Amino acid sequence: MVLLTVLGAVILLTAWLPMILKELPLSLPIACIAIGIAVQLSPVASIVAANPLESRALTERLTEFVVIIALMGAGLKLERPFSLRGWGVTWRLLAIAMPLSIAATAFLGWWGLGLGLPAALLLGAALAPTDPVLASDVQVGPPGSGDTDEVRFALTSEAGLNDGLAFPFVYLAIGLAGATGGFGAVLGDWFLVDVVFKLTVGIGLGWLGGKAMGYLLFHLPDRAKISRTGDGFVALGITCLAYGSTEIVGGYGFLAVFIAALTLRSQERKQHYLGKMHDFVEELERLVMMVLLVCFGAAIAEGSVFSALNLPVILVSLAILFIVRPIAGWTSLIGHNVPAREKAVISFFGIRGLGSFYYLAYALGHAEFFHAGTLWVTVCCVVVISIVLHGVTVTPIMRYLDRNRESGSEA
């Protein structure tokens, strides 16, 4: 009964808090962690504490689920047609900023934390992607909102694609951790299987799945097309189908889900039903995210999450957020015609979150890494700092950009 009471309170807060926090320099993730800390200090503490270090498999599955839901939502709300030129900022962030972030973070892990090459590479791969779950405050609006300014578009599209594109580096770390032969043999297999094959399958099945779902939803005779049901939860079925089928074949399910959503969106840009689908996945994402972060906040208050925290971990975490991402992001945008202030915002809002937990939990379940505790405490530290830092700054910064954009258009 106590569990149901707490769950009911969390569900109600999931609906209420975004409205209350909208005008404040606070975000829902900050509130979730604060609630978790408060619950841990209350008499009902035992029902919410979930230490990711002690529940690796559960952490992997829950974060996996919320990430694929967030990827479907991100893909459905992107209105800009997919193209090389129109998505220029995105390609720069993916092709330049993400590899630079992985390399720099891996170096910091090796130099500052004493990690070996496999563990350092895993740290870089887990922390390089921006998070589609916690970045909702800097993303474009729902389908039909027309909210397509360059900053929001860049951060939404980057978060949608880099989750899938970081996976090859996670697999490289796994391969190096279990390697018995030379580095060359691992690299050859990794490139052919984990880069070429898995990326091709993810993109291909995502596109085919989006086309097929678009036909079933919008192009069958009126009496048979799924959109007539008006049920938003169809988006959950498409998400699970795209992800599961791609993973079964051996491709990257994260990439397939986002590509499927983009493909589906491109077929019917004016369909009201897409808005219903997006609203459902957004509500589900927010609910699961809130439950996870409340449990994470409780685990922080319990003390074991940061029991191994030390000065090198704090310094490396700060360097990742204040030096690595901003410099990598800015470097990737050199030569692009985006205004300087917007480049700065895009480079700054490299939000880390639940996706990083997933990558780390997944890798630790597939190979043995030395200094696993250091990896966990560093990822947890980066995520907490990111939640607070970006959560406090997002409202005033985005409001400032919107005012400048409006004043520029009026002039």
N, C-alpha and C positions, 0 to 999 in steps of 0.2 A: 504493500500500500504506500509506503514511503517513497519507493522508487517511482510509482505512478504519479504521486503528487509532485515530485521533483521534475519528472518528465513533462507533466502538464504545465508547470511553471515555465520550463524552458521553451516549450512550443509557443506559449502565449508571448513570451519575451521576444521570440524570433519574429513574430508579426509586429510587435509594438515598438521595439527598440530602434529599428531603422528610421521610423518616422520621427522619433524623439531626437535621435542623434544627427539627423540630416543637416541641421544648421549649426551644429557644434563641432569644434576641432577634435572630435573623437570618432572612432570607427566601431562597428559591431564586433570585430575580433578583439579589440581592447576590452570591451564590455564583457565578452564571453570569458576571457581569461580572468578578469576581475571577479566575475560571478563564481567561477571555479575555485578561486582562492578563498572566497567568502564561504562557499559550501564546505570546503575542506576544513575550515576552522569552526564549522558548526557540528552539531551532534549527528548529522547524517553523512559524515565524511566518507564512510566506508563504501558507499554505493556509487561514488563517482570517480574515485581515484583510479587512473589507468596510466601507469608509467610505460611510455613507449619502449624503454629499455628492457622491461620485463614482459612485454606482450608484443613481441615482434610480429608474429603472424597476424594477430588481430589488428595491429597498427597498419600492416601492409594492406589488408583487405578493406578496411574502412577508408583509408586515404585513397586507395585505388578507386573505390566507388565514387567518392565525392569529386575526384579529379575528372573522371569521365563524364559525370553529370555537368561539371563546370565547362568542359570542352564543348559539349553539345550546346549549352547555352551561349557560349562565346561565338560559335559558328553561326547560330541562327540569327544573331543580332547584327552581324556584319553586313552592311548594305552595299559597300563598294565592290564592284565587279572584280573578280580575280584576274590579275594581269601582272606582267613583269614591271611595267612602268607605274601603274597605280599603287602597287604594293612596294615601291622602291625602298621606303624607310624600313619596312619589315625585313626585306632581304638583307639589308645592311646589318640590321641588328642580329639576324640569324647567322649570317656568313662571317661577320667580323666580330661583333660584340660577344657573342656566346663562346666561340673558341678562345678569344682572349680572356674571357672570364674564367673558363675552365682551366686554362694554362696558369693564369695568375693565382687562382685559388689553390690549385695543386702545388704551386711553388710555395705559397704561404704555409700550406699544410706540411710540406717537407721541411722547409727552413725554420718555421716558427713553432711547429708542434712536434717535430721529430718523426713524422709519418714516413713509412716506406712508399715506394712508387705506387703500388696498387691502391693503398688506402688514400694517399694524397690525390690520385686521379679520381677515386670515388667521391672524395669530398668536393672536388671541382665539379664533377658531373652532377652531383646532387644539389649543389647550391647555385649553379649557373643559370638554370631556367627560372624565369619569372613565373609567379604562381597565378593560375587562372581562377583559383577559388577566392583568395584574399584580395584580389585586385579589382573587385567589382566597382569600387568607388572611382577608379580611374579609367573605366572602360566605357565604350559607347552605350547608348541607351537601348531599350527594347526595339524589336522590329517596327519600322514605321515612324520612329522618333526623328529621323533625319539628323541624328547627332553623329556627324562623321568628321569632326575636326581631326587634324593630323595627330595630335597627341593621344587622344583617346583611341583613335583607330590603330596607331602604332602599338600602343601597349596592349590592346585587345588581341590583335593579330599575332603579335610576338608571343604572348602568353599561350595562345592556342596552338601554335606550331612548335615552339621550342621544347615543350614537354615531350613530344615524340622524337625530336631531333637530338635530345640529350641522351636518349637511351643507348645509342651505339657506344658512347663513352662509358656508360655504366657497364655494358657488356665487356668492353676492353679492360676495365678494372677487374671484373670478375675473372676474365681469362688470364690476366697477369697474376692474380692471387693464387690461381690453381695451376699455373704453368709449371711443367717439369722440363720442358725443352727450352729452346732459345726464343728470344723476343721476336725474331723474324717469323717463326712458324705461327706464333700467336697472332701477329699482325696480319699475316696473309689470310688466315681463316676468318679473322675478325672483319677484314675489309669485304671479303666476298659474301659472307653470311650476314653479319650484323649490320653492315652498311648497305651494300647493294641489294641483297635479297630482301631483307626485312623492311627496308624503306620502300622498295618497289611494291611489295605486297601490301604494305599499309596504305600507300597512296592509291594503288590500283583498286583494292577492295573498298576503300572509303569512297572513291569516286563511283564505282559500280553500285555500291549499296545506296548512295545518295540518289543516283539516277533511278534505281528500282523503286525506292521508297517514294520518290517524287511522282512516279507514274501511279503507284498504288494510292497515294494521297489525293492527287489532283487531276489525273488524266484518264481514269476509268470512267465508264458511264456514271451519271449522277447517282443512280441507286446503289452503286457498288463502291464508290471511292470513299476511302477512310475518313477524309476530312469532313464528310457529312455528319460523322458521329459527334464532332465538336469536343472530343475528349483530348485534353492536353497530355494525359499520361502516355499517349502514343509515342511521345518523344523519348520516354524512358525505354520503351520497347525497342525503338530504333537504336538508341544508345547501346543497350546491352547486346543487341544483335550484331551491330557493327563491330563492337569491341570483342565480343566472344568469338565470332566467326574468324576474325582476323588473327586473334591470338592462337586459335586452333590450327590455322594454316601455318603459323610461324611468323606473322608480320607484327608490326607495331600497332597495337590496338588504339593507343592514344591518338596517333596520327590519323588512323582510319576514322575515328569518331569525329574529329574536327573537320576532316575533308568531307565526310558524309554530310555533316551539318551545312558546310559551305555550299556543297552541290545541291542539296535540297533547297537551300535559301535562294540559290540562283535561278531555280526553275519557276518559282512563284513569288516575286518580290512584293506583291500587293495583297497577298492572301492574309485575311484576318486570322485564319486558323494558325498560321505560324506564330502569331502573337500569343495565342493560347498555349501552344507547345512551349514557347519560351517562358511564359509565366509559370508553367508547372515545374519545369526543370530548375528555374531560379528559386522557387519556393523550396523545392526539395533540397537543392544545394545549400541554401541558407540554413535549413533545419539541421541537416547532417553536419555541416560545418560548425554550427553552434554547439551541438552535442559534443563533438570532438574537442573543440577548444575549451569548453567547460571542464571536460575531463583532464585536458592538458593543464589548465590552470590549477586544478585540484592537485595534480601530480607535482606541479612546481611548488605549491604551498607545503606539500608533504615532505619535500626536501631532497628526495633521492635523485631527481632529474639533474639537479645542478650540484650534486655532492662532489663531483670531480672537477668543478669549475675552478680555473686558476687564471692568473694574469695573462699568460700567453694565449689562452683560448679567447679571452675577452678582447685582447689586442687584435688577434687575427680576425675575429668576428667584426670588429669595428672597421678594420681595413677592407674587408670584403664589401661592406655596405657603403663606406664613405670614400674609398679610393678605387677599388677594382671595378665595380659596376659603373660609377660615373665616368671614369676615364675610358673604359671599354666602350660604353655607349656613345660618348662624345666622339671618340676616334672613329667609330663606325659611321657617323653622320657627317664627317668632314667632307665638304664638297657638295652636300645636298642643300637645296634651297629652303629648307625649313628654317624659320627665324631662330636666332640664337637662344632666346628665352625658352622656346619650345624644345629645342635640342637639349637644353639643360634639364627641363622637366622630364623628358623621356629618359634621359640618362640617369636621373636621380631615382625615379620610381621603378627600380628593379626589385619588386616586392617578392620576398621569399616566404614560403608557407608550407602547406600540407603536402604539396608535390615533393618537396625535399625529404620529408619523412618517408614518403612512399619509396623513392629511389633507394634510400639508405636501407630501409627494412627489406626491400626486395633483394638487394645485393648481399646483405648479411645472411639471407636465407639460402643463397646459392653458392656462397664461397666463404672460406674462413679468412677474415682480415685481422691482422694485428692492430692493436689499439682501437678496437671497436668502441670501447667506452669513450675515447677521445673524439671519435667521429660523432657519436650520439650527442655528447655535451656541446660540441661545436655547432652542429646543425640546430640544436634546440636554442642555443644562445643567439645565433644569427636570426632565427625565426622570431624569437621574442623581441629582439631589438628592432627588427623590421616591422613587426606589427605595431609597436609603440611609435617608432619614428615616422613611418609612412601614414599610420592612422591619425596622428596628431597634425601632420602637415598637409594631408591631401585636401581637406576642405578649403583652407585659405589659399593654397597654391592654385587649385583648379578654379576657384572663384576669381582669383587675380587674372588668370589667363583668359577666362570668359569675358571679364570686363574689358581687358585690352583688345580682345578680338571684336567685341561689340563697338567699342569706340573707334577702332580702325575701320570697320565697315561703314560706320556713320560718316566718317571723314571722307 
